[in-house]
Amino acid sequence: MVFCSIMLVIMALGVVALRIEQVHLAYRLDALRAERTRTDVLIRQLEVELATLRSPGRLEQRARRIGMTTPALDQVKLAREFVPGQTGMAAAPQARLEAQVR
């Protein structure tokens, strides 16, 4: 009888210990969920800030502030590779298209 009583007490203490651990894990889970929510909000804010910083209007404004200006026509040189109808990388796809049409 004493042995059964001791076993019953040990099992009851085991159940209590498991329940305490479950409560601790629930608190930790809640804290992690709250942290994830804060992190998601921060990520969204940073994405908006990044998009704002990369906007062409802002870049142009910053460039003008540091003294950059729009280049004059004689300052612009086109690379032959990127001009359609010439030789180079831009001409290869165009030549393929013309060959397919024929």
C-alpha positions in Angstrom: 0.0 0.0 0.0 2.8 2.4 0.9 4.6 1.6 -2.4 1.4 2.4 -4.4 1.0 5.6 -2.5 4.6 6.6 -3.2 4.1 5.8 -6.9 0.9 7.8 -7.0 2.6 10.8 -5.5 5.6 10.5 -7.9 3.2 10.3 -10.9 1.2 13.3 -9.6 4.5 15.3 -9.2 5.5 14.3 -12.7 2.2 15.5 -14.1 2.6 18.8 -12.2 6.2 19.2 -13.5 5.0 18.6 -17.1 2.2 21.1 -16.7 4.7 23.7 -15.3 6.9 23.1 -18.3 3.9 23.5 -20.6 3.1 26.8 -19.1 6.7 28.0 -19.5 6.8 26.9 -23.1 3.4 28.7 -23.7 4.9 32.0 -22.3 8.0 31.5 -24.5 5.8 30.9 -27.6 3.8 34.0 -26.9 7.0 36.1 -26.5 8.4 34.7 -29.8 5.2 35.4 -31.6 5.2 39.0 -30.4 8.9 39.3 -31.4 8.0 37.9 -34.9 5.2 40.5 -35.2 7.5 43.3 -34.3 10.1 42.0 -36.8 7.5 41.8 -39.6 6.5 45.3 -38.9 10.1 46.5 -38.9 10.8 44.6 -42.2 7.8 46.3 -43.8 8.9 49.7 -42.6 12.4 49.1 -43.9 11.1 48.0 -47.3 9.1 51.2 -47.6 12.2 53.2 -46.5 14.4 51.4 -49.1 11.9 52.0 -51.8 11.8 55.7 -50.9 15.6 56.0 -50.8 15.8 54.3 -54.2 13.2 56.4 -55.9 14.4 58.1 -59.1 13.1 61.5 -58.0 15.1 61.4 -54.8 18.2 60.2 -56.5 18.0 63.0 -59.0 17.5 65.5 -56.2 20.5 64.2 -54.3 22.6 64.2 -57.5 21.7 67.9 -58.2 22.5 68.7 -54.5 26.1 67.4 -54.9 26.6 69.3 -58.1 25.7 66.7 -60.8 23.9 67.9 -63.9 22.3 66.5 -66.9 25.0 65.7 -69.5 25.2 67.7 -72.7 24.6 65.9 -76.0 28.3 65.9 -76.9 29.1 64.2 -73.6 26.9 61.2 -74.3 28.5 58.3 -76.3 26.5 55.2 -77.2 28.2 51.9 -77.0 28.0 50.0 -80.3 27.0 46.8 -78.5 23.7 48.3 -77.3 22.6 50.2 -80.4 20.0 48.2 -82.4 20.9 47.5 -86.0 24.7 47.6 -85.5 27.0 44.7 -84.6 27.2 43.5 -81.0 24.8 42.2 -78.3 21.8 44.2 -79.4 22.2 43.2 -83.0 22.3 39.4 -82.4 18.6 39.0 -81.1 17.5 41.4 -83.9 19.3 39.3 -86.6 17.7 36.1 -85.2 14.2 37.7 -85.4 14.8 38.9 -89.0 16.0 35.3 -89.9 12.8 33.8 -88.3 10.5 36.2 -90.2 12.1 35.3 -93.5 
